[in-house]
Amino acid sequence: MNLEEITNNDSNKILIHSLIWCFLIIASLLPFYQNFTGIDAEFYVQWSTGILLFYVNYFYLVPHLLLHKKYAAYLSIIFIAVVFFSWIKIYYFSPEFHHFPHQKLFDANGKEFIPEKRFLKKPPPFFKFFPSLFYLFVITISTIIKTLSEFYSNQQNKLISETRKTTSELNYLRKQTNPHFLFNALNSIYSLAYKKSDLVPDAIVTLSEMMRYMLYETDNKAVSLEKEINYIKNYIDLQKLRLNNIENIFINIHGDTRNKSIEPLLLISFIENAFKYGTDYKGKTFVKIKISIEDNILNFWIENRIENQIKDPNNSGIGLTNIKNRLNILYPNAHQLTITQTDNIYSVHLNLKLEPLEN
């Protein structure tokens, strides 16, 4: 959140608070208007001290004491504040509670008029508790608003933190994918160059298209399914250029790929592993790939014959672990991954719910 957004939020809060206080004060003025009486000092004192107590509780007492579980200190300060403000209001601005001499009244003939005793009675003692009730009401409202505000803010901060953590983890996993792919692609071109093959220029052009896609498209949260499948086709073409026997490489793609999105570089790890372990020492490869898109569901099948049994313990399984983590983060309830292995066949089936492509 930038400075301008913070300033706008603070301005909005001040405006909302001001409007609410104006409404409450104007509503409390109605009895004076209906009875044609003036507004005495007691009214101003009550609202000014009430607003002061509201914000002392809102900005200091609740966040620094109540929410830090310092209940004894919080309740003690609240009790002292309520008693103090109530005492000021009653004994300095409520003269009806004192034995002040009554003003002499005269009738039409100029004789002193003494009203009946019932008009001279002081208010009942429990009237003294009314200011305390007002301050307690103000504190209660202040506490509820601040507590809910802090709870909402904490939830938002927690959500932002989790989002940032997820984004960082995804970026880390993507960065692992890119060097892994580049190493394999350069390995393929090296094989062609070593053989002094005339296919090296074609391989470099194919690699440049793939690198362009990786540089300019994969930073997005999601990419077009059409572009992702085109990237897969380029990768397979690059592999075919370096292999001696490609008769058993099959790829079948059908369905509508338009207006659908997918996490970039999501399927390539499966395909890399299939070519890596499905190629024997003579360059003979057995890999079958099938991609089916129906409505918003993608089904991806790939299987390879296990020709290369020697695995590097330091690098083996990095791609599969990577993609499993990404699937769990990005499609937690929208995918199903099944991996099976027999004596000489390794197969993968991924069922994935796609999202529409955002324009």
Helices and strands as residue ranges (DSSP letters): H 3-35, H 41-56, I 57-66, H 71-93, G 95-97, E 105-106, E 112-113, G 117-119, G 125-129, H 130-194, H 200-216, E 223-224, H 225-242, E 245-255, E 260-262, H 268-277, E 284-294, E 297-305, H 318-330, E 335-341, E 345-353, E 355-356
